[in-house]
C-alpha cells in the first residue's frame, strides 16, 4: 500500500514526510511477509516510532503557525496513534518477535494513516491554500 498522489495534502513538507513514512511502513510489511530478520523488524519499528513523533511535532507546529482551527482534533488523533504504536512495539516484544503481530498491526497502521491523511491532513492543506 504505497503513498499515492491522491494522498497529497498540498504542503510539500508534510507530503515528503508522509512519503518517507509509507516507504518504511512498506519495508516493515515486506520484512514481515518474507520472514526477515527479527532485528530488522525491531529496528524499523523503532524508526517508525521516532519518525512518527517527529512528523507529528512538525505537523502540529505548522498547524499552529497557520492558526489551523482543527488543531485540537489533530493533536488528539496524533496522541491516540502514538499510543497504538507504543502498544504495537510492546506487543511485538512481548510476543518474542512474532511476525504475525507485525503483519496484523502494520495493516492497521497503514489503514489508520491513509484515513488520517485523507480525512484530517487534507483539511490542513485546504485551509492553508484558502488562507493565502
VOPAGU-2260 file (C-alpha; in pm, 1 decimal, decimal comma):
REM VOPAGU-2260
SITE   aa  ch    i         X         Y         Z
SITE  UNK   A    0       0,0       0,0       0,0
SITE  UNK   A    1     228,6     278,3    -122,2
SITE  UNK   A    2     186,6     652,9     -89,3
SITE  UNK   A    3     -10,3     777,3    -388,0
SITE  UNK   A    4     -61,9    1130,1    -525,9
SITE  UNK   A    5    -424,3    1127,7    -409,8
SITE  UNK   A    6    -284,5    1131,9     -53,9
SITE  UNK   A    7    -113,1    1463,9    -118,9
SITE  UNK   A    8    -218,6    1739,7     118,4
SITE  UNK   A    9     -53,9    2008,2     -94,1
SITE  UNK   A   10     208,8    2106,7     163,4
SITE  UNK   A   11     544,4    1969,6      49,6
SITE  UNK   A   12     699,7    1928,7     397,5
SITE  UNK   A   13     403,1    1719,3     512,5
SITE  UNK   A   14     379,5    1523,0     185,5
SITE  UNK   A   15     752,6    1442,7     190,1
SITE  UNK   A   16     732,9    1317,2     546,6
SITE  UNK   A   17     428,3    1105,1     462,9
SITE  UNK   A   18     618,0     952,1     169,2
SITE  UNK   A   19     911,1     859,3     394,2
SITE  UNK   A   20     669,3     711,5     647,0
SITE  UNK   A   21     497,3     496,2     384,8
SITE  UNK   A   22     829,5     376,6     241,3
SITE  UNK   A   23     939,6     249,0     582,4
SITE  UNK   A   24     599,3     105,3     668,2
SITE  UNK   A   25     610,1     -88,8     341,3
SITE  UNK   A   26     959,3    -219,4     421,3
SITE  UNK   A   27     825,4    -336,7     755,8
SITE  UNK   A   28     535,6    -512,4     586,1
SITE  UNK   A   29     769,2    -678,8     333,6
SITE  UNK   A   30    1009,0    -786,0     608,5
SITE  UNK   A   31     718,9    -945,9     792,7
SITE  UNK   A   32     588,9   -1121,9     483,1
SITE  UNK   A   33     931,6   -1254,6     390,0
SITE  UNK   A   34    1010,4   -1365,0     743,8
SITE  UNK   A   35    1313,8   -1137,5     753,7
SITE  UNK   A   36    1544,1   -1098,3    1048,6
SITE  UNK   A   37    1364,0   -1001,3    1365,2
SITE  UNK   A   38    1630,7    -742,7    1447,4
SITE  UNK   A   39    1545,2    -562,8    1124,1
SITE  UNK   A   40    1177,5    -552,7    1216,2
SITE  UNK   A   41    1266,9    -419,0    1560,6
SITE  UNK   A   42    1486,0    -153,6    1400,0
SITE  UNK   A   43    1206,6     -49,7    1161,8
SITE  UNK   A   44     958,1     -29,1    1448,1
SITE  UNK   A   45    1198,6     195,9    1637,6
SITE  UNK   A   46    1241,3     412,7    1329,0
SITE  UNK   A   47     865,6     441,9    1271,1
SITE  UNK   A   48     817,1     531,4    1634,6
SITE  UNK   A   49    1073,2     813,8    1639,7
SITE  UNK   A   50     987,0     935,5    1289,5
SITE  UNK   A   51     614,7     943,3    1363,5
SITE  UNK   A   52     676,8    1154,7    1673,6
SITE  UNK   A   53     895,6    1394,0    1474,6
SITE  UNK   A   54     643,0    1414,1    1191,5
SITE  UNK   A   55     351,2    1481,1    1425,5
SITE  UNK   A   56     551,6    1750,1    1607,2
SITE  UNK   A   57     640,5    1918,8    1274,7
SITE  UNK   A   58     282,3    1895,5    1152,6
SITE  UNK   A   59     149,1    2039,6    1479,2
SITE  UNK   A   60     398,7    2326,2    1466,9
SITE  UNK   A   61     288,5    2400,2    1110,9
SITE  UNK   A   62     -80,1    2394,4    1208,2
SITE  UNK   A   63     -11,0    2640,5    1489,3
SITE  UNK   A   64     183,5    2866,3    1254,1
SITE  UNK   A   65    -119,2    2899,0    1022,8
SITE  UNK   A   66    -364,4    2909,5    1314,9
SITE  UNK   A   67    -536,7    2594,7    1190,3
SITE  UNK   A   68    -879,7    2561,4    1360,7
SITE  UNK   A   69    -873,7    2179,8    1359,4
SITE  UNK   A   70    -553,5    2162,5    1563,4
SITE  UNK   A   71    -710,7    2006,5    1875,6
SITE  UNK   A   72    -875,3    1727,7    1677,4
SITE  UNK   A   73    -544,2    1655,3    1502,3
SITE  UNK   A   74    -347,9    1660,7    1829,3
SITE  UNK   A   75    -591,2    1408,8    1982,0
SITE  UNK   A   76    -564,3    1178,8    1678,8
SITE  UNK   A   77    -184,3    1201,4    1687,2
SITE  UNK   A   78    -170,8    1118,3    2058,1
SITE  UNK   A   79    -400,7     818,9    2009,5
SITE  UNK   A   80    -186,6     691,9    1724,3
SITE  UNK   A   81     138,1     723,5    1923,1
SITE  UNK   A   82     -30,5     514,4    2194,0
SITE  UNK   A   83    -121,4     249,4    1933,6
SITE  UNK   A   84     234,6     248,0    1802,9
SITE  UNK   A   85     374,8     206,7    2155,0
SITE  UNK   A   86     136,9     -83,5    2212,3
SITE  UNK   A   87     243,6    -239,6    1883,4
SITE  UNK   A   88     608,6    -223,4    1984,3
SITE  UNK   A   89     543,3    -374,7    2325,3
SITE  UNK   A   90     315,3    -645,6    2176,8
SITE  UNK   A   91     592,6    -732,6    1933,2
SITE  UNK   A   92     849,8    -756,7    2212,0
SITE  UNK   A   93     611,3    -949,6    2438,1
SITE  UNK   A   94     534,5   -1196,6    2158,0
SITE  UNK   A   95     904,0   -1277,5    2131,7
SITE  UNK   A   96     917,5   -1114,8    1790,9
SITE  UNK   A   97     615,0   -1280,7    1632,1
SITE  UNK   A   98     594,1   -1151,6    1275,5
SITE  UNK   A   99     219,6   -1214,4    1260,1
SITE  UNK   A  100     181,3    -942,8    1521,9
SITE  UNK   A  101     366,4    -710,0    1283,9
SITE  UNK   A  102     164,4    -801,8     975,7
SITE  UNK   A  103    -168,8    -750,4    1150,5
SITE  UNK   A  104     -55,9    -432,2    1319,1
SITE  UNK   A  105     103,0    -294,8    1005,8
SITE  UNK   A  106    -223,4    -329,9     819,5
SITE  UNK   A  107    -393,0    -135,7    1099,5
SITE  UNK   A  108    -119,6     130,3    1091,2
SITE  UNK   A  109    -135,5     181,8     713,9
SITE  UNK   A  110    -515,2     193,2     719,7
SITE  UNK   A  111    -510,7     447,0    1003,7
SITE  UNK   A  112    -251,5     661,0     830,7
SITE  UNK   A  113    -432,9     656,4     496,3
SITE  UNK   A  114    -763,1     750,2     659,2
SITE  UNK   A  115    -597,8    1013,0     877,6
SITE  UNK   A  116    -431,1    1177,6     577,4
SITE  UNK   A  117    -748,2    1159,5     366,2
SITE  UNK   A  118    -984,0    1283,3     636,5
SITE  UNK   A  119    -777,9    1517,7     852,8
SITE  UNK   A  120    -445,4    1615,5     697,0
SITE  UNK   A  121    -601,7    1715,7     365,4
SITE  UNK   A  122    -808,5    1974,9     554,2
SITE  UNK   A  123    -484,4    2141,5     667,4
SITE  UNK   A  124    -380,2    2178,5     302,8
SITE  UNK   A  125    -720,0    2317,9     206,3
SITE  UNK   A  126    -712,2    2563,5     495,8
SITE  UNK   A  127    -357,0    2674,1     409,9
SITE  UNK   A  128    -448,6    2723,3      43,2
SITE  UNK   A  129    -757,6    2929,8     125,5
SITE  UNK   A  130    -580,5    3132,2     393,5
SITE  UNK   A  131    -343,9    3288,3     137,5
